[in-house]
Amino acid sequence: MPDRKQAASEAVVICTRNRSSELKRTLQSVASQSNARSRFVLIVDGSDLEEAEYNATAVRHWRDEGLPVRYHRYAGTPAGTRQRNAGVDLLPDSVEVVHFIDDDVTLRPGYFDALCKVLNQRRHLLGVGGVIAKSEGTSPRPLVQWAHRLFLLRADRPSRVLPSGHTTPAWPTGENDVQPAEWLSTCASSYRAEVFDRHRFDSAVEGPSPRLEDLDFSVRVARDGPLAVVPEARCVHRVSGRNRRGTAATTRERLARRYWFVRKNMDRPLNRLAFWWSALGQLIALVTSSDPDSRAALRGHMQGLRQAWTCAHPLLGEGTDDG
């Protein structure tokens, strides 16, 4: 990155679909941030007609309150990847930092300030992210057992991409130092605008969560320059139940899409072997689990294994582009 880059002007891109009540809370969170009136906000809406009208009304309310927010109704087939790409194309030329947050996120005070402070001080960074909790008072750090390490499912270091394609989330390590990251979640991440001259979200990735498009995008960006997590930037992902699959379908899609990610970004024999090894570990865990949802998850896991092995999933066919 050139040393001459000045303090970043910012834009917030929020993609949404049929989550009007969740979006209202998120906009409230964005509007409560310091310097909110100098930070452009763009809502890219792929909602059905009735929900879109609710969202447009909410945007008008905050615009009347002085928030520089713009509403854009996405005309194509809704997908988070396509909507984010469209949002980037709609931003003013003056924007130097693009913040992505999900439509069901609550930002803690100082979120944007903490991220931009690091970007302004560390000009070599291409992107930064915050620490995401699932609910108030919880820690994003997972419990890592020996079996997780053995089957390459989890690790004790935050923001890592394991050889199997599995990842670890960002979490505080006891210090407020900026942490190197190998990937960032679009639930709460920010990139220098020039990143989008070379990289876009893969427009072939669609459907409800899980999609893994943020993992795919950030890993590609990280090949050009470093990413980091800023522990002072905190948010809560409220995890809306809308636009999400059931247990079996979620498990199936997560496995097939993980294989897609490995083939696209880590396509070496050892990584493919690591992926199948991790899938075996997940299978053992599901077979021996007493969780009430384990039978549905096991069914989805077997379907995902079949899709990955036969390349029957849409993402495992002819290949995808970068948007």
C-alpha positions in Angstrom: 0.0 0.0 0.0 1.3 3.5 -0.8 2.5 5.4 2.2 0.8 8.6 0.9 -2.7 7.2 1.6 -4.6 9.7 3.8 -7.2 9.1 6.5 -10.0 7.0 5.0 -13.4 8.2 4.0 -15.8 5.4 4.8 -19.0 3.6 3.6 -21.0 0.9 5.2 -22.6 -1.7 3.0 -25.5 -3.7 4.4 -27.1 -6.4 2.3 -30.5 -7.6 3.3 -33.3 -9.9 2.3 -36.7 -10.2 4.1 -35.4 -9.1 7.5 -37.1 -5.7 8.1 -37.2 -5.9 11.9 -33.6 -7.1 12.1 -32.4 -4.3 9.7 -34.1 -1.6 11.8 -32.1 -2.7 14.9 -28.9 -2.8 12.8 -29.5 0.7 11.4 -30.1 2.0 15.0 -26.7 0.5 15.9 -25.0 2.1 12.9 -26.6 5.5 13.7 -25.4 5.4 17.3 -21.8 5.2 16.3 -19.6 8.3 16.7 -19.3 10.4 13.5 -22.3 8.6 12.1 -23.4 11.6 10.0 -20.1 11.6 8.1 -20.2 7.9 7.2 -22.1 6.9 4.1 -24.5 3.9 4.5 -25.8 1.9 1.6 -28.6 -0.7 2.0 -28.7 -3.2 -0.9 -32.1 -4.9 -0.6 -33.1 -8.2 -2.3 -36.3 -8.5 -0.3 -39.8 -9.4 -1.6 -42.1 -6.4 -2.2 -43.7 -6.1 1.2 -40.5 -6.4 3.1 -38.8 -4.1 0.7 -41.4 -1.4 1.4 -40.7 -1.7 5.2 -37.0 -1.4 4.6 -37.4 1.6 2.4 -39.5 3.3 5.1 -36.8 2.6 7.7 -34.2 4.1 5.5 -36.2 7.2 5.0 -36.6 7.6 8.7 -32.9 7.5 9.4 -32.2 9.8 6.4 -34.7 12.3 7.9 -32.7 11.9 11.2 -29.5 13.0 9.4 -27.9 9.7 8.7 -26.4 9.7 5.1 -28.1 6.5 4.1 -29.2 5.4 0.7 -31.6 2.6 -0.3 -31.0 0.4 -3.4 -33.5 -2.2 -4.5 -31.4 -5.0 -6.0 -33.0 -6.0 -9.4 -31.2 -9.3 -10.0 -31.6 -12.7 -8.3 -30.9 -12.0 -4.7 -27.6 -13.3 -3.3 -25.3 -11.9 -0.7 -22.4 -12.1 -3.1 -24.1 -10.3 -5.9 -25.6 -7.7 -3.6 -22.2 -6.9 -2.1 -20.7 -6.6 -5.5 -23.5 -4.3 -6.6 -23.1 -2.2 -3.4 -19.4 -1.7 -4.1 -20.2 -0.5 -7.6 -22.7 2.1 -6.3 -20.3 3.7 -3.8 -18.9 7.2 -4.4 -15.4 7.4 -5.8 -14.3 9.2 -2.7 -14.8 6.1 -0.5 -11.5 4.6 0.6 -12.8 2.0 3.2 -15.7 -0.3 2.7 -17.3 -1.7 5.9 -19.5 -4.8 5.5 -21.9 -5.8 8.3 -24.7 -8.2 8.3 -28.3 -7.1 8.7 -28.6 -8.8 12.1 -25.6 -7.3 13.8 -25.4 -4.9 16.7 -22.2 -2.8 16.9 -20.6 -1.9 20.2 -19.6 1.8 20.7 -16.5 2.8 18.8 -16.6 -0.1 16.3 -15.8 1.9 13.1 -13.4 4.2 14.8 -11.3 1.3 16.1 -11.1 -0.3 12.6 -10.2 2.9 10.8 -7.7 3.9 13.4 -5.8 0.7 12.6 -6.1 1.1 8.8 -4.8 4.6 9.0 -1.9 3.6 11.2 -1.0 0.4 9.4 -1.0 1.3 5.7 0.1 -2.2 4.6 -3.1 -3.8 5.8 -5.7 -4.5 3.1 -8.6 -5.4 5.5 -9.5 -5.6 9.1 -12.3 -7.2 11.1 -13.8 -7.1 14.5 -14.6 -9.7 17.2 -18.0 -11.2 16.8 -20.1 -12.7 19.7 -23.3 -14.7 19.2 -25.0 -12.9 22.1 -24.2 -10.4 24.9 -21.7 -11.6 27.4 -20.5 -14.6 25.4 -17.1 -15.4 24.0 -16.5 -16.4 20.3 -13.7 -18.6 21.4 -14.7 -22.3 21.0 -13.7 -25.1 23.3 -10.9 -26.9 21.6 -10.6 -30.6 22.5 -7.9 -33.1 21.4 -10.2 -34.6 18.8 -10.8 -31.2 17.2 -7.0 -30.8 16.8 -6.6 -34.4 15.6 -9.2 -34.1 12.8 -8.1 -30.5 11.9 -11.5 -29.0 12.8 -10.3 -26.4 15.3 -7.2 -24.8 16.8 -6.2 -22.6 19.7 -5.2 -19.7 17.5 -7.8 -17.2 16.3 -8.6 -16.2 12.7 -6.8 -19.1 11.1 -7.6 -21.3 8.1 -6.6 -24.9 8.8 -5.2 -27.3 6.2 -8.7 -28.9 6.0 -10.4 -25.7 5.0 -11.9 -25.3 8.5 -11.5 -22.0 10.3 -11.2 -20.5 13.7 -13.1 -17.3 14.7 -11.6 -14.1 15.9 -11.5 -13.8 19.7 -9.8 -11.6 22.3 -6.5 -13.0 23.5 -6.2 -11.0 26.7 -4.4 -8.0 25.0 -5.7 -5.3 22.7 -3.0 -5.8 20.2 -4.0 -6.1 16.6 -4.0 -9.7 15.6 -2.9 -11.1 12.2 -5.7 -12.8 10.4 -5.9 -15.4 7.6 -9.6 -14.7 6.9 -12.4 -12.3 7.8 -16.1 -12.7 8.2 -18.3 -10.3 6.2 -20.5 -10.3 9.3 -18.1 -7.6 10.5 -15.2 -6.7 8.2 -13.7 -3.8 6.4 -11.5 -3.5 3.3 -9.7 -0.8 1.5 -11.7 0.2 -1.6 -8.8 -0.6 -4.0 -9.2 -4.3 -3.1 -12.2 -4.4 -5.3 -10.2 -3.4 -8.3 -8.8 -6.9 -8.2 -11.3 -9.0 -6.2 -15.0 -9.5 -6.1 -17.3 -11.9 -4.2 -18.0 -15.1 -6.2 -21.4 -14.4 -7.8 -22.0 -18.1 -8.3 -22.4 -18.5 -4.5 -26.1 -18.1 -3.5 -28.8 -19.4 -1.2 -29.2 -19.1 2.6 -26.4 -19.4 5.1 -24.0 -21.1 5.3 -22.3 -19.8 2.1 -18.6 -19.4 2.9 -18.3 -16.6 0.4 -16.6 -14.4 3.0 -13.9 -17.0 3.6 -13.4 -17.4 -0.2 -13.1 -13.6 -0.7 -10.9 -12.8 2.2 -8.4 -15.6 1.5 -8.0 -14.4 -2.0 -7.4 -10.8 -0.8 -4.9 -12.1 1.8 -2.7 -13.3 -1.0 -2.1 -9.7 -2.0 -1.5 -8.3 1.5 -2.1 -8.9 5.2 -5.4 -8.8 7.1 -5.9 -8.3 10.8 -8.5 -8.4 13.6 -8.9 -5.4 15.9 -10.0 -6.7 19.4 -11.4 -3.2 20.3 -13.9 -3.5 17.5 -16.8 -5.6 19.0 -20.2 -6.5 17.8 -23.0 -9.0 18.5 -24.3 -11.2 15.7 -27.9 -11.7 16.6 -28.2 -14.7 14.2 -31.7 -14.1 12.7 -33.6 -17.3 12.0 -34.9 -16.0 8.7 -33.2 -17.0 5.5 -31.5 -20.0 7.1 -31.7 -23.7 6.4 -32.7 -26.5 8.7 -30.2 -28.7 10.5 -29.8 -31.3 7.8 -29.6 -28.8 4.9 -27.2 -26.6 6.9 -24.8 -29.5 7.6 -25.0 -30.7 4.0 -24.3 -27.3 2.5 -21.5 -26.5 4.9 -19.6 -29.7 4.0 -20.1 -29.4 0.3 -19.2 -25.7 0.3 -16.1 -26.4 2.4 -14.9 -28.8 -0.2 -15.6 -26.2 -2.9 -13.5 -23.7 -0.9 -10.6 -26.2 -0.6 -10.7 -27.1 -4.3 -10.8 -23.4 -5.3 -8.2 -22.0 -2.9 -6.1 -24.8 -1.4 -6.1 -27.3 -4.2 -3.2 -29.5 -3.2 -3.4 -33.3 -2.5 -2.6 -32.8 1.2 -5.4 -30.3 1.6 -7.9 -32.5 -0.1 -6.8 -35.4 2.2 -7.0 -33.0 5.2 -10.6 -32.1 4.2 -11.7 -35.8 4.0 -9.9 -36.5 7.3 -11.9 -33.7 8.9 -15.1 -35.0 7.4 -14.4 -38.4 9.0 -13.9 -36.7 12.4 -17.2 -34.9 12.0 -18.9 -38.2 11.1 -17.5 -39.9 14.2 -18.7 -37.0 16.4 -22.2 -37.1 14.9 -22.5 -40.9 15.2 -21.6 -40.8 18.9 -23.5 -37.6 19.8 -26.5 -37.5 22.1 -27.6 -34.1 20.8 -31.3 -34.1 19.7 -30.4 -32.6 16.4 -27.6 -35.1 15.7 -29.7 -37.4 13.6 -30.7 -34.6 11.2 -27.1 -33.4 11.2 -25.9 -36.9 10.4 -28.3 -37.2 7.6 -27.1 -33.9 6.2 -23.5 -34.9 6.6 -24.0 -38.0 4.6 -25.7 -36.1 1.9 -22.8 -33.6 1.9 -20.3 -36.3 1.6 -22.1 -37.7 -1.4 -22.3 -34.3 -3.0 -18.6 -33.6 -2.4 -17.4 -37.1 -3.6 -19.5 -37.0 -6.8 -19.2 -33.2 -7.3 -23.0 -33.1 -7.5 -23.2 -29.7 -5.8 -23.7 -26.7 -8.2 -20.4 -25.1 -6.9 -18.4 -28.2 -7.7 -19.3 -28.4 -11.4 -17.8 -26.3 -14.1 -16.3 -23.8 -11.7 -17.1 -20.3 -10.6 -15.8 -16.8 -11.2 -14.7 -14.0 -8.8 -17.7 -11.9 -9.5 
